[in-house]
Amino acid sequence: MELMVTVVIFSIIIGAATGVFVSAIKLQRYSLTHQQLLDQTSYAMEYMSRAIRMAQKDDDTCGFSGENYGLVGSDSIEFKTYHGQCWRFFLEDERLKIDKDGDGPELPYDLTSDKFKVETFKVDVSGDEAEKQPKITIFMEVQGIGVGSQPRLRIQTTISQRNLNI
């Protein structure tokens, strides 16, 4: 009888310890995925911000003459870089992509990892007219891919053009 009571108590203690251990592993996995998601999203936003900040007024090289930025819907922005190339950031197949023109036939490549899906990418341009400082607002909603609870991140930034060619 005493042996049975000991086995039951030991089983309860081991079961509780195992539950705590499994919960800690799940929380660690979620935290790591959230940190990677934050790193990826921050990198993409910073990369786009630096490029967009240095855009030049288009002289019909990129197809939107007289303006600094061209929008195709609300999920794509194109602009002329200070090197005279036409760049475009856009959402395709739940991935944020960049298409660089000018150095040869480059295919669009991904700015975000295949471990995450970009659910929303919106671009809004205001003040892109003569004698005004254009401002670009970018909003992204990104979520991890995988089994179990996945982190979701919403991030927004507003960029003003640095090199204003009026």
DRENRODO-620715 format. One record per residue: residue in one letter; x, y, z of N, C-alpha, C in turn. Coordinates in nm, 4 decimals, always signed. Example, Ala and Ser with C-alpha at 12.3 -4.5 7.8 and 13.67 -1.06 7.14 Angstrom:
<gufis>
("A" (+1.3190 -0.5690 +0.7800) (+1.2300 -0.4500 +0.7800) (+1.3200 -0.3300 +0.7800))
("S" (+1.2850 -0.2250 +0.7080) (+1.3670 -0.1060 +0.7140) (+1.2900 +0.0030 +0.7870))
</gufis>
This chain:
<gufis>
("M" (+0.0810 -0.1183 +0.0000) (+0.0000 +0.0000 +0.0000) (+0.0869 +0.1270 +0.0000))
("E" (+0.1882 +0.1265 +0.0844) (+0.2779 +0.2408 +0.0903) (+0.3508 +0.2605 -0.0418))
("L" (+0.3861 +0.1510 -0.1046) (+0.4531 +0.1569 -0.2343) (+0.3608 +0.2172 -0.3397))
("M" (+0.2328 +0.1851 -0.3374) (+0.1357 +0.2401 -0.4325) (+0.1219 +0.3911 -0.4137))
("V" (+0.1124 +0.4357 -0.2900) (+0.1008 +0.5780 -0.2612) (+0.2261 +0.6509 -0.3095))
("T" (+0.3425 +0.5930 -0.2871) (+0.4686 +0.6525 -0.3312) (+0.4735 +0.6633 -0.4830))
("V" (+0.4315 +0.5593 -0.5537) (+0.4319 +0.5606 -0.7012) (+0.3360 +0.6672 -0.7537))
("V" (+0.2185 +0.6816 -0.6950) (+0.1204 +0.7815 -0.7386) (+0.1752 +0.9222 -0.7155))
("I" (+0.2305 +0.9477 -0.5988) (+0.2873 +1.0800 -0.5691) (+0.4035 +1.1103 -0.6634))
("F" (+0.4905 +1.0139 -0.6859) (+0.6033 +1.0315 -0.7771) (+0.5531 +1.0596 -0.9189))
("S" (+0.4494 +0.9904 -0.9640) (+0.3926 +1.0116 -1.0978) (+0.3358 +1.1516 -1.1118))
("I" (+0.2687 +1.1994 -1.0076) (+0.2120 +1.3347 -1.0112) (+0.3240 +1.4383 -1.0205))
("I" (+0.4287 +1.4199 -0.9428) (+0.5421 +1.5144 -0.9447) (+0.6109 +1.5130 -1.0816))
("I" (+0.6358 +1.3967 -1.1384) (+0.7003 +1.3858 -1.2696) (+0.6109 +1.4458 -1.3772))
("G" (+0.4793 +1.4224 -1.3715) (+0.3855 +1.4800 -1.4686) (+0.3852 +1.6316 -1.4650))
("A" (+0.3864 +1.6889 -1.3442) (+0.3885 +1.8342 -1.3302) (+0.5199 +1.8922 -1.3828))
("A" (+0.6307 +1.8274 -1.3498) (+0.7617 +1.8743 -1.3969) (+0.7698 +1.8678 -1.5494))
("T" (+0.7174 +1.7614 -1.6077) (+0.7184 +1.7477 -1.7535) (+0.6335 +1.8565 -1.8182))
("G" (+0.5180 +1.8865 -1.7606) (+0.4313 +1.9933 -1.8134) (+0.4998 +2.1283 -1.8099))
("V" (+0.5672 +2.1576 -1.6992) (+0.6403 +2.2841 -1.6879) (+0.7529 +2.2893 -1.7915))
("F" (+0.8244 +2.1784 -1.8088) (+0.9346 +2.1731 -1.9055) (+0.8838 +2.1942 -2.0484))
("V" (+0.7749 +2.1284 -2.0855) (+0.7177 +2.1428 -2.2201) (+0.6696 +2.2863 -2.2420))
("S" (+0.6058 +2.3456 -2.1432) (+0.5605 +2.4846 -2.1547) (+0.6788 +2.5801 -2.1723))
("A" (+0.7871 +2.5557 -2.0997) (+0.9060 +2.6402 -2.1121) (+0.9663 +2.6293 -2.2515))
("I" (+0.9684 +2.5109 -2.3081) (+1.0227 +2.4930 -2.4441) (+0.9354 +2.5658 -2.5463))
("K" (+0.8023 +2.5556 -2.5336) (+0.7113 +2.6252 -2.6254) (+0.7287 +2.7761 -2.6151))
("L" (+0.7404 +2.8271 -2.4937) (+0.7599 +2.9702 -2.4736) (+0.8930 +3.0170 -2.5316))
("Q" (+0.9969 +2.9370 -2.5141) (+1.1274 +2.9708 -2.5710) (+1.1214 +2.9741 -2.7236))
("R" (+1.0538 +2.8767 -2.7841) (+1.0399 +2.8709 -2.9296) (+0.9626 +2.9927 -2.9808))
("Y" (+0.8552 +3.0293 -2.9121) (+0.7757 +3.1456 -2.9498) (+0.8600 +3.2732 -2.9391))
("S" (+0.9347 +3.2871 -2.8298) (+1.0188 +3.4056 -2.8099) (+1.1266 +3.4161 -2.9163))
("L" (+1.1891 +3.3054 -2.9509) (+1.2925 +3.3056 -3.0544) (+1.2336 +3.3435 -3.1901))
("T" (+1.1181 +3.2871 -3.2236) (+1.0522 +3.3206 -3.3502) (+1.0122 +3.4674 -3.3527))
("H" (+0.9622 +3.5178 -3.2408) (+0.9241 +3.6592 -3.2332) (+1.0460 +3.7490 -3.2529))
("Q" (+1.1595 +3.7150 -3.1944) (+1.2815 +3.7940 -3.2106) (+1.3296 +3.7911 -3.3556))
("Q" (+1.3254 +3.6745 -3.4186) (+1.3640 +3.6648 -3.5601) (+1.2693 +3.7453 -3.6476))
("L" (+1.1419 +3.7412 -3.6175) (+1.0423 +3.8182 -3.6917) (+1.0697 +3.9677 -3.6777))
("L" (+1.0995 +4.0112 -3.5589) (+1.1313 +4.1516 -3.5348) (+1.2581 +4.1926 -3.6090))
("D" (+1.3602 +4.1079 -3.6060) (+1.4849 +4.1373 -3.6779) (+1.4618 +4.1490 -3.8279))
("Q" (+1.3884 +4.0523 -3.8856) (+1.3610 +4.0526 -4.0293) (+1.2809 +4.1761 -4.0707))
("T" (+1.1779 +4.2068 -3.9938) (+1.0922 +4.3193 -4.0271) (+1.1680 +4.4511 -4.0124))
("S" (+1.2466 +4.4637 -3.9085) (+1.3272 +4.5851 -3.8890) (+1.4276 +4.6025 -4.0022))
("Y" (+1.4907 +4.4931 -4.0445) (+1.5850 +4.4994 -4.1559) (+1.5152 +4.5467 -4.2831))
("A" (+1.4007 +4.4872 -4.3148) (+1.3285 +4.5242 -4.4367) (+1.2868 +4.6708 -4.4331))
("M" (+1.2342 +4.7161 -4.3191) (+1.1915 +4.8556 -4.3071) (+1.3097 +4.9516 -4.3192))
("E" (+1.4201 +4.9194 -4.2564) (+1.5385 +5.0059 -4.2636) (+1.5949 +5.0099 -4.4054))
("Y" (+1.5990 +4.8953 -4.4720) (+1.6486 +4.8881 -4.6101) (+1.5623 +4.9740 -4.7022))
("M" (+1.4294 +4.9589 -4.6895) (+1.3396 +5.0384 -4.7730) (+1.3506 +5.1869 -4.7389))
("S" (+1.3584 +5.2195 -4.6110) (+1.3664 +5.3596 -4.5685) (+1.4891 +5.4292 -4.6260))
("R" (+1.6023 +5.3638 -4.6187) (+1.7253 +5.4249 -4.6714) (+1.7176 +5.4475 -4.8216))
("A" (+1.6632 +5.3504 -4.8933) (+1.6532 +5.3640 -5.0386) (+1.5514 +5.4714 -5.0762))
("I" (+1.4359 +5.4697 -5.0134) (+1.3290 +5.5640 -5.0457) (+1.3676 +5.7066 -5.0093))
("R" (+1.4390 +5.7221 -4.9001) (+1.4812 +5.8547 -4.8543) (+1.5690 +5.9263 -4.9580))
("M" (+1.6438 +5.8495 -5.0372) (+1.7367 +5.9080 -5.1350) (+1.6809 +5.9093 -5.2776))
("A" (+1.5506 +5.8931 -5.2948) (+1.4908 +5.8913 -5.4283) (+1.5079 +6.0256 -5.4982))
("Q" (+1.5082 +6.0200 -5.6302) (+1.5222 +6.1386 -5.7146) (+1.3927 +6.1602 -5.7928))
("K" (+1.3683 +6.2833 -5.8314) (+1.2538 +6.3134 -5.9162) (+1.2752 +6.2452 -6.0501))
("D" (+1.1727 +6.1760 -6.0979) (+1.1851 +6.0988 -6.2217) (+1.1778 +6.1893 -6.3436))
("D" (+1.2672 +6.1637 -6.4383) (+1.2692 +6.2364 -6.5647) (+1.2158 +6.1474 -6.6778))
("D" (+1.1184 +6.0649 -6.6462) (+1.0534 +5.9677 -6.7349) (+1.1402 +5.8443 -6.7594))
("T" (+1.2434 +5.8257 -6.6786) (+1.3236 +5.7038 -6.6861) (+1.2431 +5.5848 -6.6354))
("C" (+1.1686 +5.6059 -6.5296) (+1.0942 +5.4976 -6.4656) (+0.9458 +5.4970 -6.5011))
("G" (+0.8986 +5.6012 -6.5675) (+0.7600 +5.6013 -6.6136) (+0.6631 +5.6838 -6.5320))
("F" (+0.7112 +5.7654 -6.4400) (+0.6225 +5.8540 -6.3641) (+0.6860 +5.9921 -6.3592))
("S" (+0.7049 +6.0487 -6.4770) (+0.7768 +6.1737 -6.4980) (+0.7272 +6.2873 -6.4087))
("G" (+0.8241 +6.3582 -6.3508) (+0.7946 +6.4750 -6.2696) (+0.7599 +6.4459 -6.1253))
("E" (+0.7486 +6.3198 -6.0886) (+0.7178 +6.2839 -5.9510) (+0.8347 +6.2071 -5.8909))
("N" (+0.8367 +6.1991 -5.7597) (+0.9431 +6.1265 -5.6907) (+0.9117 +5.9780 -5.6770))
("Y" (+0.7824 +5.9456 -5.6681) (+0.7425 +5.8076 -5.6401) (+0.6249 +5.7684 -5.7284))
("G" (+0.6248 +5.6442 -5.7676) (+0.5129 +5.5886 -5.8411) (+0.4496 +5.4777 -5.7600))
("L" (+0.3185 +5.4780 -5.7514) (+0.2469 +5.3744 -5.6774) (+0.1674 +5.2884 -5.7746))
("V" (+0.1735 +5.1579 -5.7540) (+0.0905 +5.0646 -5.8282) (-0.0011 +5.0021 -5.7239))
("G" (-0.1218 +5.0545 -5.7124) (-0.2090 +5.0130 -5.6033) (-0.1546 +5.0688 -5.4726))
("S" (-0.1874 +5.0008 -5.3631) (-0.1364 +5.0473 -5.2333) (-0.0293 +4.9531 -5.1794))
("D" (+0.0082 +4.8506 -5.2574) (+0.1064 +4.7539 -5.2078) (+0.2334 +4.7490 -5.2922))
("S" (+0.2671 +4.8612 -5.3568) (+0.3883 +4.8674 -5.4369) (+0.4322 +5.0124 -5.4508))
("I" (+0.5626 +5.0364 -5.4393) (+0.6179 +5.1701 -5.4600) (+0.7406 +5.1578 -5.5493))
("E" (+0.7496 +5.2477 -5.6457) (+0.8676 +5.2515 -5.7320) (+0.9235 +5.3921 -5.7333))
("F" (+1.0538 +5.4009 -5.7573) (+1.1215 +5.5299 -5.7535) (+1.2537 +5.5196 -5.8273))
("K" (+1.3099 +5.6359 -5.8574) (+1.4400 +5.6446 -5.9226) (+1.5444 +5.6704 -5.8141))
("T" (+1.6471 +5.5851 -5.8082) (+1.7515 +5.6010 -5.7071) (+1.8469 +5.7126 -5.7473))
("Y" (+1.9326 +5.7510 -5.6560) (+2.0301 +5.8552 -5.6869) (+2.1367 +5.8066 -5.7851))
("H" (+2.1399 +5.6755 -5.8134) (+2.2282 +5.6217 -5.9168) (+2.1586 +5.6165 -6.0530))
("G" (+2.0321 +5.6588 -6.0575) (+1.9570 +5.6603 -6.1823) (+1.8866 +5.5295 -6.2157))
("Q" (+1.8845 +5.4361 -6.1216) (+1.8152 +5.3090 -6.1439) (+1.6697 +5.3202 -6.0987))
("C" (+1.5853 +5.2350 -6.1548) (+1.4457 +5.2272 -6.1129) (+1.4307 +5.1082 -6.0189))
("W" (+1.3865 +5.1352 -5.8982) (+1.3655 +5.0300 -5.7994) (+1.2181 +5.0228 -5.7664))
("R" (+1.1756 +4.9023 -5.7267) (+1.0362 +4.8820 -5.6855) (+1.0320 +4.7844 -5.5689))
("F" (+0.9599 +4.8231 -5.4629) (+0.9304 +4.7346 -5.3507) (+0.7847 +4.6930 -5.3640))
("F" (+0.7565 +4.5629 -5.3488) (+0.6195 +4.5161 -5.3663) (+0.5969 +4.3852 -5.2922))
("L" (+0.4693 +4.3515 -5.2762) (+0.4278 +4.2286 -5.2092) (+0.3847 +4.1283 -5.3148))
("E" (+0.4409 +4.0059 -5.3043) (+0.4047 +3.8993 -5.3972) (+0.4188 +3.7658 -5.3262))
("D" (+0.3164 +3.6845 -5.3331) (+0.3174 +3.5515 -5.2709) (+0.3528 +3.5567 -5.1227))
("E" (+0.2969 +3.6547 -5.0525) (+0.3186 +3.6737 -4.9088) (+0.4652 +3.6982 -4.8734))
("R" (+0.5406 +3.7522 -4.9680) (+0.6812 +3.7875 -4.9459) (+0.7031 +3.9306 -4.9945))
("L" (+0.7813 +4.0073 -4.9208) (+0.8191 +4.1407 -4.9626) (+0.9371 +4.1279 -5.0572))
("K" (+0.9284 +4.1912 -5.1747) (+1.0311 +4.1761 -5.2763) (+1.0804 +4.3114 -5.3236))
("I" (+1.1991 +4.3084 -5.3847) (+1.2566 +4.4270 -5.4464) (+1.2956 +4.3910 -5.5890))
("D" (+1.2678 +4.4828 -5.6789) (+1.3070 +4.4674 -5.8182) (+1.3972 +4.5846 -5.8515))
("K" (+1.5241 +4.5547 -5.8791) (+1.6215 +4.6578 -5.9144) (+1.6436 +4.6527 -6.0646))
("D" (+1.6412 +4.7683 -6.1260) (+1.6616 +4.7774 -6.2700) (+1.7880 +4.8584 -6.2948))
("G" (+1.8608 +4.8239 -6.3962) (+1.9742 +4.9077 -6.4324) (+2.1063 +4.8348 -6.4410))
("D" (+2.1266 +4.7289 -6.3652) (+2.2528 +4.6558 -6.3690) (+2.2440 +4.5300 -6.4531))
("G" (+2.1404 +4.5174 -6.5301) (+2.1232 +4.3963 -6.6088) (+1.9918 +4.3311 -6.5738))
("P" (+1.9642 +4.2185 -6.6359) (+1.8347 +4.1529 -6.6127) (+1.8306 +4.0798 -6.4799))
("E" (+1.8021 +4.1533 -6.3718) (+1.7906 +4.0914 -6.2391) (+1.6456 +4.0547 -6.2126))
("L" (+1.6257 +3.9419 -6.1529) (+1.4921 +3.9016 -6.1118) (+1.4607 +3.9662 -5.9777))
("P" (+1.3346 +3.9899 -5.9494) (+1.3027 +4.0392 -5.8155) (+1.3498 +3.9391 -5.7108))
("Y" (+1.4033 +3.9888 -5.6020) (+1.4435 +3.8980 -5.4959) (+1.3773 +3.9366 -5.3643))
("D" (+1.3742 +3.8415 -5.2728) (+1.3005 +3.8557 -5.1476) (+1.3772 +3.9402 -5.0471))
("L" (+1.3015 +4.0245 -4.9761) (+1.3565 +4.0981 -4.8627) (+1.3203 +4.0308 -4.7313))
("T" (+1.2233 +3.9409 -4.7349) (+1.1811 +3.8717 -4.6140) (+1.2043 +3.7218 -4.6283))
("S" (+1.2240 +3.6569 -4.5171) (+1.2533 +3.5145 -4.5114) (+1.1303 +3.4308 -4.5450))
("D" (+1.1541 +3.3073 -4.5868) (+1.0434 +3.2160 -4.6136) (+0.9850 +3.1575 -4.4845))
("K" (+1.0421 +3.1939 -4.3699) (+0.9886 +3.1496 -4.2410) (+0.8733 +3.2380 -4.1939))
("F" (+0.8501 +3.3477 -4.2661) (+0.7473 +3.4430 -4.2289) (+0.6641 +3.4785 -4.3508))
("K" (+0.5386 +3.5165 -4.3262) (+0.4547 +3.5623 -4.4366) (+0.4120 +3.7057 -4.4092))
("V" (+0.4237 +3.7874 -4.5126) (+0.3804 +3.9257 -4.5043) (+0.2341 +3.9275 -4.5444))
("E" (+0.1478 +3.9508 -4.4477) (+0.0049 +3.9494 -4.4741) (-0.0434 +4.0811 -4.5332))
("T" (+0.0179 +4.1918 -4.4913) (-0.0221 +4.3235 -4.5398) (+0.1016 +4.4080 -4.5647))
("F" (+0.1037 +4.4756 -4.6786) (+0.2078 +4.5729 -4.7110) (+0.1376 +4.6884 -4.7798))
("K" (+0.1336 +4.8037 -4.7131) (+0.0661 +4.9205 -4.7685) (+0.1609 +5.0378 -4.7718))
("V" (+0.1514 +5.1146 -4.8807) (+0.2346 +5.2326 -4.8989) (+0.1435 +5.3507 -4.9287))
("D" (+0.1695 +5.4624 -4.8626) (+0.0935 +5.5845 -4.8866) (+0.1927 +5.6988 -4.9062))
("V" (+0.1738 +5.7759 -5.0132) (+0.2605 +5.8896 -5.0425) (+0.1778 +6.0167 -5.0284))
("S" (+0.2324 +6.1133 -4.9571) (+0.1657 +6.2428 -4.9459) (+0.2669 +6.3538 -4.9710))
("G" (+0.2199 +6.4615 -5.0333) (+0.3063 +6.5773 -5.0579) (+0.4037 +6.5602 -5.1721))
("D" (+0.3779 +6.4683 -5.2639) (+0.4690 +6.4485 -5.3782) (+0.4274 +6.5411 -5.4920))
("E" (+0.4489 +6.6696 -5.4705) (+0.4175 +6.7700 -5.5712) (+0.5199 +6.8809 -5.5590))
("A" (+0.5190 +6.9737 -5.6521) (+0.6191 +7.0808 -5.6558) (+0.6210 +7.1595 -5.5256))
("E" (+0.7407 +7.1935 -5.4828) (+0.7643 +7.2763 -5.3646) (+0.7218 +7.2120 -5.2325))
("K" (+0.6999 +7.0804 -5.2290) (+0.6615 +7.0138 -5.1054) (+0.7570 +6.8996 -5.0753))
("Q" (+0.7689 +6.8690 -4.9478) (+0.8522 +6.7582 -4.9019) (+0.7682 +6.6308 -4.8991))
("P" (+0.7940 +6.5348 -4.9894) (+0.7139 +6.4121 -4.9900) (+0.7361 +6.3289 -4.8645))
("K" (+0.6282 +6.2650 -4.8191) (+0.6360 +6.1733 -4.7060) (+0.5740 +6.0412 -4.7484))
("I" (+0.6410 +5.9338 -4.7133) (+0.5956 +5.8003 -4.7480) (+0.5703 +5.7255 -4.6183))
("T" (+0.4515 +5.6694 -4.6041) (+0.4179 +5.5887 -4.4878) (+0.4079 +5.4437 -4.5328))
("I" (+0.4804 +5.3565 -4.4641) (+0.4808 +5.2142 -4.4957) (+0.4247 +5.1389 -4.3753))
("F" (+0.3320 +5.0480 -4.4024) (+0.2735 +4.9633 -4.2989) (+0.2904 +4.8181 -4.3409))
("M" (+0.3364 +4.7357 -4.2478) (+0.3509 +4.5923 -4.2740) (+0.2919 +4.5133 -4.1586))
("E" (+0.2286 +4.4025 -4.1933) (+0.1822 +4.3061 -4.0949) (+0.2439 +4.1717 -4.1324))
("V" (+0.3236 +4.1162 -4.0428) (+0.4008 +3.9950 -4.0705) (+0.3693 +3.8913 -3.9630))
("Q" (+0.3641 +3.7642 -4.0049) (+0.3365 +3.6561 -3.9107) (+0.4302 +3.5394 -3.9394))
("G" (+0.4664 +3.4692 -3.8333) (+0.5485 +3.3496 -3.8469) (+0.4706 +3.2369 -3.9114))
("I" (+0.5426 +3.1447 -3.9748) (+0.4823 +3.0277 -4.0372) (+0.5265 +2.9052 -3.9596))
("G" (+0.4358 +2.8151 -3.9329) (+0.4706 +2.6918 -3.8626) (+0.3553 +2.6437 -3.7775))
("V" (+0.3804 +2.5339 -3.7085) (+0.2774 +2.4763 -3.6231) (+0.2727 +2.5504 -3.4905))
("G" (+0.1593 +2.5444 -3.4267) (+0.1459 +2.6071 -3.2956) (+0.1213 +2.7561 -3.3061))
("S" (+0.1283 +2.8206 -3.1934) (+0.1067 +2.9647 -3.1865) (+0.2245 +3.0384 -3.2498))
("Q" (+0.1951 +3.1242 -3.3474) (+0.2990 +3.1991 -3.4166) (+0.2831 +3.3481 -3.3881))
("P" (+0.3942 +3.4185 -3.3693) (+0.3859 +3.5620 -3.3414) (+0.3408 +3.6408 -3.4644))
("R" (+0.2773 +3.7532 -3.4386) (+0.2332 +3.8446 -3.5435) (+0.2861 +3.9829 -3.5053))
("L" (+0.3335 +4.0553 -3.6048) (+0.3920 +4.1866 -3.5798) (+0.3344 +4.2866 -3.6786))
("R" (+0.2938 +4.4010 -3.6271) (+0.2480 +4.5124 -3.7104) (+0.3467 +4.6258 -3.6886))
("I" (+0.3968 +4.6799 -3.8001) (+0.4962 +4.7860 -3.7900) (+0.4679 +4.8915 -3.8961))
("Q" (+0.4910 +5.0166 -3.8586) (+0.4662 +5.1282 -3.9492) (+0.5773 +5.2299 -3.9331))
("T" (+0.6145 +5.2932 -4.0427) (+0.7128 +5.4006 -4.0376) (+0.6781 +5.5051 -4.1426))
("T" (+0.7178 +5.6279 -4.1162) (+0.7002 +5.7359 -4.2118) (+0.8368 +5.7918 -4.2463))
("I" (+0.8602 +5.8089 -4.3755) (+0.9906 +5.8503 -4.4270) (+0.9723 +5.9820 -4.5025))
("S" (+1.0624 +6.0756 -4.4813) (+1.0619 +6.1964 -4.5629) (+1.1852 +6.1943 -4.6521))
("Q" (+1.1695 +6.2459 -4.7702) (+1.2774 +6.2417 -4.8675) (+1.3898 +6.3346 -4.8246))
("R" (+1.5116 +6.2851 -4.8336) (+1.6270 +6.3619 -4.7912) (+1.6749 +6.4553 -4.9005))
("N" (+1.6878 +6.4061 -5.0214) (+1.7424 +6.4829 -5.1304) (+1.6293 +6.5362 -5.2170))
("L" (+1.5817 +6.6536 -5.1850) (+1.4659 +6.7102 -5.2543) (+1.5130 +6.7898 -5.3752))
("N" (+1.4803 +6.7401 -5.4934) (+1.5151 +6.8076 -5.6191) (+1.3926 +6.8815 -5.6694))
("I" (+1.3829 +7.0061 -5.6344) (+1.2656 +7.0852 -5.6751) (+1.2960 +7.1595 -5.8027))
</gufis>
